[in-house]
Amino acid sequence: MMDNTEIEHEFPRSIGKPAQRALLAAGYQQLQELTSATEQELLNLHGFGPKALGILRETLAEQGMRFKS
């Protein structure tokens, strides 16, 4: 049985636990869902910073996606 800290998600582990928790708390669980968010919206999340943003930007680009403009 999973507790709240073990919710399945698609985010790269390299973004770090605080960033993962911030995304999950904001309701994001899949990379595709991030295309509805702007970079600034994500940076406003507590625990989410520029390093995580850069990693996710690259990950999205590799799959032909990007953040909302």
N, C-alpha and C positions, 0 to 999 in steps of 0.2 A: 504494500500500500504506500502511495506517495503522500508526503506532507506538502505543505504550501511551498517549500523551498525546492521541491523536485518536480515542478511542472515541466512537462515536455515543451521544448521550443526548438526553433530552427536556427537560432543565432550562433555565430561562431563563438566557441569557448574563449577565444583570444580577446574578446572585448572585456572580459573580467566579470566577476560576480556582481559587483555593485551596479554595473550597467545592465546586466541581464535582469537583475531584480527590478531596476527602474522601468525597463521596457515591459516586463510582465505586469508590474503594478499599474502601468498605464493602459493595459489591455492588449498589448502586442504579443503575439506568440509565433507569428510566421514572418519571414522576410518580406513577402508580398504585401503584408499589412503596412509596412513602413513606407510604401510608396504614397500613402495618403497623408504622411506627416512631412512637415518642412524640417530642414536641419535645425532651425532655431527652436522649433517646438520640442525636438528631442533634447537639445542642449539645455532647455529649461527644466528637464526632469532631474530631480535630485539623485545624484549618483551616476549621472551620464555625462561624459566629457568629450573633449575634442579627439582623444585617441580612439575611443569607441566609435565616434562618428566617422572617422577616417576609415577604420576597418570595415564598417558597415557600408560606407559609400563604395569601397572597392568590391565588396562582396556582391552588392546589388548590381554594379556595373558588369561584373563577370557574368551575370545572369540576364543582362539586357534590361535592367530596371534602374530607377533612380528615385531619389526623394522628390516630394512635391515641390514645385517652384514657388 
